[in-house]
């Protein structure tokens, strides 16, 4: 499953919608203990950078004002050295495109380039969906997540310091195997 190519799922037009989606990445390398995605979808692979830009330009020309960049791990996008921040920076140059949004991004994938986009790019919407998964370091470890609560909190504070009034949403799994009452209450 490691040699699976990127399945290009281009959509030319979303009828009567201002928002359009571009799948830029698929797969996962994280192997969280609760997740089957690396086994069924394969390892991380990315859409060709130029195809991302051309698809966005075509969607804007057909009337879409917002592009949502989608994938399992959008923050792990990498096409020949072009990263997620490169995609966003290039999309920001498209005339007529008013908003750029991520479907979801892992907290550990918000590197310095992404933090600069959050701070400076006016087309990048003031919303991030960042999965937390658990409010306990013990459960995060059981889940095989790549961060602890302090890292998550510190990064959220950094995000909020970069962009005032940014909206943050998350996912939390409750009742994870091995989760104690103390873990739940923490």
One Martini backbone bead per residue (centre of mass of N, CA, C, O) as a GRO file, in nm:
protein
  186
    1UNK     BB    1   0.051   0.066  -0.006
    2UNK     BB    2   0.301   0.272  -0.046
    3UNK     BB    3   0.257   0.294  -0.388
    4UNK     BB    4   0.034   0.488  -0.393
    5UNK     BB    5  -0.132   0.703  -0.571
    6UNK     BB    6  -0.274   0.989  -0.646
    7UNK     BB    7  -0.616   1.068  -0.629
    8UNK     BB    8  -0.763   1.256  -0.866
    9UNK     BB    9  -1.054   1.468  -0.752
   10UNK     BB   10  -1.174   1.654  -0.964
   11UNK     BB   11  -1.375   1.954  -0.948
   12UNK     BB   12  -1.524   2.195  -1.152
   13UNK     BB   13  -1.820   2.220  -1.000
   14UNK     BB   14  -2.030   2.393  -0.764
   15UNK     BB   15  -2.346   2.428  -0.733
   16UNK     BB   16  -2.446   2.712  -0.580
   17UNK     BB   17  -2.143   2.779  -0.468
   18UNK     BB   18  -1.875   2.944  -0.307
   19UNK     BB   19  -1.767   2.665  -0.221
   20UNK     BB   20  -1.461   2.479  -0.265
   21UNK     BB   21  -1.287   2.167  -0.327
   22UNK     BB   22  -0.945   2.045  -0.257
   23UNK     BB   23  -0.762   1.764  -0.303
   24UNK     BB   24  -0.413   1.746  -0.178
   25UNK     BB   25  -0.444   1.488   0.018
   26UNK     BB   26  -0.336   1.155   0.128
   27UNK     BB   27  -0.313   0.989   0.400
   28UNK     BB   28  -0.098   0.815   0.655
   29UNK     BB   29   0.184   0.800   0.916
   30UNK     BB   30   0.088   0.773   1.233
   31UNK     BB   31  -0.065   0.536   1.378
   32UNK     BB   32  -0.305   0.544   1.543
   33UNK     BB   33  -0.461   0.320   1.756
   34UNK     BB   34  -0.774   0.396   1.633
   35UNK     BB   35  -0.668   0.384   1.327
   36UNK     BB   36  -0.711   0.284   0.967
   37UNK     BB   37  -0.601   0.469   0.739
   38UNK     BB   38  -0.310   0.356   0.670
   39UNK     BB   39  -0.437   0.074   0.573
   40UNK     BB   40  -0.661   0.190   0.351
   41UNK     BB   41  -0.507   0.467   0.227
   42UNK     BB   42  -0.224   0.499   0.319
   43UNK     BB   43   0.018   0.695   0.256
   44UNK     BB   44   0.146   0.984   0.203
   45UNK     BB   45   0.003   1.202  -0.052
   46UNK     BB   46   0.028   1.435  -0.332
   47UNK     BB   47  -0.064   1.684  -0.515
   48UNK     BB   48   0.008   1.857  -0.765
   49UNK     BB   49   0.083   2.179  -0.748
   50UNK     BB   50  -0.017   2.285  -1.025
   51UNK     BB   51  -0.297   2.153  -1.006
   52UNK     BB   52  -0.396   2.314  -0.766
   53UNK     BB   53  -0.386   2.592  -0.903
   54UNK     BB   54  -0.557   2.536  -1.154
   55UNK     BB   55  -0.811   2.443  -1.005
   56UNK     BB   56  -0.856   2.708  -0.856
   57UNK     BB   57  -0.879   2.894  -1.100
   58UNK     BB   58  -1.126   2.749  -1.224
   59UNK     BB   59  -1.316   2.787  -0.980
   60UNK     BB   60  -1.310   3.095  -0.982
   61UNK     BB   61  -1.410   3.130  -1.279
   62UNK     BB   62  -1.689   2.969  -1.182
   63UNK     BB   63  -1.751   3.150  -0.888
   64UNK     BB   64  -1.558   3.089  -0.662
   65UNK     BB   65  -1.452   3.230  -0.333
   66UNK     BB   66  -1.388   2.944  -0.194
   67UNK     BB   67  -1.120   2.742  -0.061
   68UNK     BB   68  -1.084   2.398   0.027
   69UNK     BB   69  -0.840   2.221   0.189
   70UNK     BB   70  -0.800   1.869   0.148
   71UNK     BB   71  -0.743   1.597   0.392
   72UNK     BB   72  -0.595   1.407   0.623
   73UNK     BB   73  -0.293   1.576   0.598
   74UNK     BB   74  -0.242   1.881   0.500
   75UNK     BB   75   0.035   1.940   0.662
   76UNK     BB   76   0.184   1.702   0.467
   77UNK     BB   77   0.226   1.850   0.231
   78UNK     BB   78   0.428   1.723  -0.065
   79UNK     BB   79   0.566   1.867  -0.369
   80UNK     BB   80   0.872   1.892  -0.446
   81UNK     BB   81   0.893   2.092  -0.171
   82UNK     BB   82   0.603   2.167  -0.159
   83UNK     BB   83   0.399   2.316   0.066
   84UNK     BB   84   0.125   2.431   0.213
   85UNK     BB   85   0.222   2.726   0.219
   86UNK     BB   86   0.266   2.742  -0.089
   87UNK     BB   87  -0.023   2.703  -0.172
   88UNK     BB   88  -0.146   2.941  -0.019
   89UNK     BB   89   0.030   3.166  -0.137
   90UNK     BB   90  -0.062   3.117  -0.431
   91UNK     BB   91  -0.370   3.145  -0.390
   92UNK     BB   92  -0.357   3.447  -0.284
   93UNK     BB   93  -0.297   3.551  -0.593
   94UNK     BB   94  -0.587   3.506  -0.674
   95UNK     BB   95  -0.814   3.649  -0.849
   96UNK     BB   96  -1.131   3.629  -0.667
   97UNK     BB   97  -1.013   3.513  -0.419
   98UNK     BB   98  -1.124   3.535  -0.075
   99UNK     BB   99  -1.094   3.227   0.042
  100UNK     BB  100  -0.904   3.019   0.278
  101UNK     BB  101  -0.928   2.670   0.371
  102UNK     BB  102  -0.918   2.421   0.614
  103UNK     BB  103  -1.040   2.125   0.709
  104UNK     BB  104  -0.765   2.024   0.854
  105UNK     BB  105  -0.519   2.023   1.135
  106UNK     BB  106  -0.239   1.952   1.286
  107UNK     BB  107  -0.060   2.083   1.541
  108UNK     BB  108   0.230   1.970   1.432
  109UNK     BB  109   0.178   2.125   1.134
  110UNK     BB  110   0.234   2.416   1.262
  111UNK     BB  111   0.446   2.600   1.130
  112UNK     BB  112   0.600   2.894   1.070
  113UNK     BB  113   0.460   2.942   0.799
  114UNK     BB  114   0.170   2.903   0.904
  115UNK     BB  115   0.184   3.123   1.123
  116UNK     BB  116   0.219   3.353   0.915
  117UNK     BB  117  -0.047   3.313   0.772
  118UNK     BB  118  -0.231   3.356   1.013
  119UNK     BB  119  -0.127   3.654   1.053
  120UNK     BB  120  -0.115   3.777   0.725
  121UNK     BB  121  -0.348   3.627   0.570
  122UNK     BB  122  -0.654   3.754   0.458
  123UNK     BB  123  -0.766   3.489   0.306
  124UNK     BB  124  -0.730   3.347   0.561
  125UNK     BB  125  -0.922   3.216   0.766
  126UNK     BB  126  -1.069   3.244   1.106
  127UNK     BB  127  -1.010   2.909   1.092
  128UNK     BB  128  -0.960   2.603   1.289
  129UNK     BB  129  -0.916   2.251   1.265
  130UNK     BB  130  -0.809   2.078   1.572
  131UNK     BB  131  -0.725   1.782   1.681
  132UNK     BB  132  -0.711   1.640   2.003
  133UNK     BB  133  -0.890   1.364   2.126
  134UNK     BB  134  -0.761   1.444   2.425
  135UNK     BB  135  -0.746   1.552   2.790
  136UNK     BB  136  -0.500   1.335   2.819
  137UNK     BB  137  -0.186   1.220   2.831
  138UNK     BB  138  -0.246   0.922   2.865
  139UNK     BB  139  -0.439   0.896   2.619
  140UNK     BB  140  -0.252   1.010   2.405
  141UNK     BB  141  -0.052   0.779   2.437
  142UNK     BB  142  -0.250   0.547   2.372
  143UNK     BB  143  -0.307   0.685   2.077
  144UNK     BB  144  -0.036   0.789   1.947
  145UNK     BB  145   0.029   1.075   1.987
  146UNK     BB  146   0.247   1.380   1.904
  147UNK     BB  147   0.136   1.499   2.185
  148UNK     BB  148   0.063   1.724   2.441
  149UNK     BB  149  -0.110   1.945   2.624
  150UNK     BB  150   0.105   2.167   2.635
  151UNK     BB  151   0.154   2.188   2.337
  152UNK     BB  152  -0.134   2.253   2.254
  153UNK     BB  153  -0.173   2.508   2.425
  154UNK     BB  154   0.069   2.670   2.318
  155UNK     BB  155  -0.025   2.673   2.020
  156UNK     BB  156  -0.295   2.811   2.067
  157UNK     BB  157  -0.176   3.069   2.186
  158UNK     BB  158  -0.014   3.142   1.934
  159UNK     BB  159  -0.251   3.166   1.744
  160UNK     BB  160  -0.405   3.388   1.909
  161UNK     BB  161  -0.160   3.593   1.885
  162UNK     BB  162  -0.177   3.613   1.561
  163UNK     BB  163  -0.513   3.593   1.576
  164UNK     BB  164  -0.774   3.765   1.624
  165UNK     BB  165  -1.068   3.586   1.656
  166UNK     BB  166  -1.015   3.298   1.626
  167UNK     BB  167  -1.145   2.992   1.526
  168UNK     BB  168  -1.178   2.688   1.721
  169UNK     BB  169  -1.177   2.342   1.647
  170UNK     BB  170  -1.269   1.998   1.753
  171UNK     BB  171  -1.171   1.671   1.866
  172UNK     BB  172  -1.326   1.416   2.087
  173UNK     BB  173  -1.255   1.125   2.265
  174UNK     BB  174  -1.476   0.916   2.447
  175UNK     BB  175  -1.396   0.617   2.602
  176UNK     BB  176  -1.124   0.516   2.589
  177UNK     BB  177  -0.927   0.265   2.613
  178UNK     BB  178  -0.811   0.318   2.953
  179UNK     BB  179  -0.991   0.529   3.051
  180UNK     BB  180  -1.028   0.720   3.320
  181UNK     BB  181  -1.179   0.923   3.536
  182UNK     BB  182  -0.930   1.110   3.558
  183UNK     BB  183  -0.892   1.155   3.260
  184UNK     BB  184  -1.173   1.280   3.208
  185UNK     BB  185  -1.138   1.520   3.428
  186UNK     BB  186  -0.867   1.666   3.300
   0.00000   0.00000   0.00000
